[in-house]
Amino acid sequence: MRLSGARELMSLAVLAAVAATGLCGCAGRIWLDHASDQGATLHWYTREATIEEARARAAAHCSGFGKQALLLDEFEDQDVTTAHFACEG
């Protein structure tokens, strides 16, 4: 299935934003494990980043789809925290 021109450009813009965020030194502390227009899964070393920084990363991801990030759950396993966010709206 071929995307329409506008949707294809939006998809490319989102991919470019995600790639740029991954290259940014400030975002290197939070890893994007899974991302789609439905949501995102992030993980980070608990001592190196906060849930607020993860919320901001998820919000940036979801805003690319015109949506807001909603925290579904957060799990801390020793020194690593994982959070699942839904993109809603």
C-alpha atoms as an extended CHARMM CRD file, in Angstrom:
* protein
*
        89  EXT
         1         1  MET       CA              0.0000000000        0.0000000000        0.0000000000  PROA      1               0.0000000000
         2         2  ARG       CA              1.4170000000        3.3830000000       -1.0230000000  PROA      2               0.0000000000
         3         3  LEU       CA              1.1080000000        6.3080000000        1.3720000000  PROA      3               0.0000000000
         4         4  SER       CA             -0.3020000000        9.5800000000        0.1040000000  PROA      4               0.0000000000
         5         5  GLY       CA              2.2360000000       12.3620000000       -0.4140000000  PROA      5               0.0000000000
         6         6  ALA       CA              1.3390000000       14.2120000000        2.7880000000  PROA      6               0.0000000000
         7         7  ARG       CA              1.3300000000       11.0500000000        4.9100000000  PROA      7               0.0000000000
         8         8  GLU       CA              4.6320000000        9.9460000000        3.3900000000  PROA      8               0.0000000000
         9         9  LEU       CA              6.2070000000       13.3160000000        4.2110000000  PROA      9               0.0000000000
        10        10  MET       CA              4.8170000000       13.1260000000        7.7740000000  PROA      10              0.0000000000
        11        11  SER       CA              6.2640000000        9.6200000000        8.1760000000  PROA      11              0.0000000000
        12        12  LEU       CA              9.6540000000       10.7820000000        6.9330000000  PROA      12              0.0000000000
        13        13  ALA       CA              9.5550000000       13.7980000000        9.2700000000  PROA      13              0.0000000000
        14        14  VAL       CA              8.7610000000       11.5840000000       12.2540000000  PROA      14              0.0000000000
        15        15  LEU       CA             11.5700000000        9.1780000000       11.3490000000  PROA      15              0.0000000000
        16        16  ALA       CA             13.9950000000       12.0610000000       10.9760000000  PROA      16              0.0000000000
        17        17  ALA       CA             12.9510000000       13.4890000000       14.3640000000  PROA      17              0.0000000000
        18        18  VAL       CA             13.3900000000       10.1320000000       16.0630000000  PROA      18              0.0000000000
        19        19  ALA       CA             16.7930000000        9.6640000000       14.4380000000  PROA      19              0.0000000000
        20        20  ALA       CA             17.8980000000       13.1820000000       15.3990000000  PROA      20              0.0000000000
        21        21  THR       CA             16.7580000000       12.6630000000       18.9720000000  PROA      21              0.0000000000
        22        22  GLY       CA             18.7460000000        9.4550000000       19.1400000000  PROA      22              0.0000000000
        23        23  LEU       CA             21.8660000000       11.2920000000       17.9500000000  PROA      23              0.0000000000
        24        24  CYS       CA             21.4890000000       14.1570000000       20.4090000000  PROA      24              0.0000000000
        25        25  GLY       CA             23.8210000000       13.8450000000       23.4020000000  PROA      25              0.0000000000
        26        26  CYS       CA             21.0640000000       14.8280000000       25.8030000000  PROA      26              0.0000000000
        27        27  ALA       CA             18.8000000000       12.0030000000       24.6270000000  PROA      27              0.0000000000
        28        28  GLY       CA             21.4570000000        9.3020000000       24.7500000000  PROA      28              0.0000000000
        29        29  ARG       CA             20.5100000000        8.4870000000       28.3050000000  PROA      29              0.0000000000
        30        30  ILE       CA             17.0080000000        7.3500000000       27.3320000000  PROA      30              0.0000000000
        31        31  TRP       CA             16.5870000000        4.6080000000       24.7440000000  PROA      31              0.0000000000
        32        32  LEU       CA             13.5570000000        4.1830000000       22.5140000000  PROA      32              0.0000000000
        33        33  ASP       CA             12.8220000000        0.4480000000       22.4400000000  PROA      33              0.0000000000
        34        34  HSD       CA              9.5820000000        0.5140000000       20.4690000000  PROA      34              0.0000000000
        35        35  ALA       CA              7.8180000000        3.3560000000       18.7000000000  PROA      35              0.0000000000
        36        36  SER       CA              4.6800000000        3.6580000000       16.6010000000  PROA      36              0.0000000000
        37        37  ASP       CA              1.7420000000        6.0170000000       16.2060000000  PROA      37              0.0000000000
        38        38  GLN       CA              0.1040000000        4.0400000000       19.0360000000  PROA      38              0.0000000000
        39        39  GLY       CA              2.8410000000        4.6780000000       21.6070000000  PROA      39              0.0000000000
        40        40  ALA       CA              6.4110000000        4.1580000000       22.7340000000  PROA      40              0.0000000000
        41        41  THR       CA              8.4490000000        2.0440000000       25.1340000000  PROA      41              0.0000000000
        42        42  LEU       CA             11.4890000000        3.7030000000       26.6810000000  PROA      42              0.0000000000
        43        43  HSD       CA             14.1940000000        2.5550000000       29.0720000000  PROA      43              0.0000000000
        44        44  TRP       CA             17.0030000000        4.3140000000       30.9280000000  PROA      44              0.0000000000
        45        45  TYR       CA             19.4550000000        3.8910000000       33.7710000000  PROA      45              0.0000000000
        46        46  THR       CA             17.5440000000        5.0670000000       36.8230000000  PROA      46              0.0000000000
        47        47  ARG       CA             20.4550000000        7.1400000000       38.1650000000  PROA      47              0.0000000000
        48        48  GLU       CA             21.0490000000        8.9030000000       34.8350000000  PROA      48              0.0000000000
        49        49  ALA       CA             17.5760000000       10.1260000000       33.8580000000  PROA      49              0.0000000000
        50        50  THR       CA             14.1730000000       10.8340000000       35.3760000000  PROA      50              0.0000000000
        51        51  ILE       CA             10.5970000000        9.9460000000       34.5140000000  PROA      51              0.0000000000
        52        52  GLU       CA             10.0900000000       13.6240000000       33.6360000000  PROA      52              0.0000000000
        53        53  GLU       CA             12.7900000000       13.3500000000       30.9550000000  PROA      53              0.0000000000
        54        54  ALA       CA             11.1660000000       10.1610000000       29.6680000000  PROA      54              0.0000000000
        55        55  ARG       CA              7.7650000000       11.9020000000       29.5800000000  PROA      55              0.0000000000
        56        56  ALA       CA              9.3170000000       14.6890000000       27.5040000000  PROA      56              0.0000000000
        57        57  ARG       CA             10.8480000000       12.1490000000       25.1030000000  PROA      57              0.0000000000
        58        58  ALA       CA              7.5030000000       10.3320000000       24.7650000000  PROA      58              0.0000000000
        59        59  ALA       CA              5.6850000000       13.6470000000       24.2980000000  PROA      59              0.0000000000
        60        60  ALA       CA              8.0690000000       14.5890000000       21.4880000000  PROA      60              0.0000000000
        61        61  HSD       CA              7.4660000000       11.2170000000       19.8470000000  PROA      61              0.0000000000
        62        62  CYS       CA              3.6540000000       11.3950000000       20.0960000000  PROA      62              0.0000000000
        63        63  SER       CA              3.4850000000       15.0320000000       19.0040000000  PROA      63              0.0000000000
        64        64  GLY       CA              4.8210000000       13.9180000000       15.6230000000  PROA      64              0.0000000000
        65        65  PHE       CA              1.4660000000       12.1990000000       15.1620000000  PROA      65              0.0000000000
        66        66  GLY       CA             -0.5480000000       15.1110000000       16.5560000000  PROA      66              0.0000000000
        67        67  LYS       CA             -1.1460000000       13.1970000000       19.7900000000  PROA      67              0.0000000000
        68        68  GLN       CA             -0.2840000000       13.4530000000       23.4730000000  PROA      68              0.0000000000
        69        69  ALA       CA              1.7090000000       10.9100000000       25.4830000000  PROA      69              0.0000000000
        70        70  LEU       CA             -0.0330000000        9.0740000000       28.3180000000  PROA      70              0.0000000000
        71        71  LEU       CA              2.0570000000        7.0440000000       30.7780000000  PROA      71              0.0000000000
        72        72  LEU       CA              0.6340000000        3.5150000000       30.9540000000  PROA      72              0.0000000000
        73        73  ASP       CA              3.1380000000        1.9850000000       33.3760000000  PROA      73              0.0000000000
        74        74  GLU       CA              6.6210000000        2.3620000000       34.7680000000  PROA      74              0.0000000000
        75        75  PHE       CA              8.7750000000       -0.5010000000       36.0510000000  PROA      75              0.0000000000
        76        76  GLU       CA             12.0900000000       -0.2670000000       37.8650000000  PROA      76              0.0000000000
        77        77  ASP       CA             14.3210000000       -3.3530000000       37.8290000000  PROA      77              0.0000000000
        78        78  GLN       CA             17.4550000000       -2.6780000000       39.8660000000  PROA      78              0.0000000000
        79        79  ASP       CA             19.2460000000        0.0970000000       37.9540000000  PROA      79              0.0000000000
        80        80  VAL       CA             17.0500000000        0.1990000000       34.8070000000  PROA      80              0.0000000000
        81        81  THR       CA             13.6180000000        1.8010000000       34.4900000000  PROA      81              0.0000000000
        82        82  THR       CA             11.2080000000        0.9510000000       31.6620000000  PROA      82              0.0000000000
        83        83  ALA       CA              8.0790000000        2.9350000000       30.8170000000  PROA      83              0.0000000000
        84        84  HSD       CA              5.2790000000        2.3530000000       28.3290000000  PROA      84              0.0000000000
        85        85  PHE       CA              3.4500000000        5.3380000000       26.8660000000  PROA      85              0.0000000000
        86        86  ALA       CA              0.3410000000        5.4790000000       24.6810000000  PROA      86              0.0000000000
        87        87  CYS       CA             -0.1410000000        8.1850000000       22.0530000000  PROA      87              0.0000000000
        88        88  GLU       CA             -3.6980000000        9.4800000000       22.4250000000  PROA      88              0.0000000000
        89        89  GLY       CA             -5.7790000000       12.2240000000       20.9460000000  PROA      89              0.0000000000
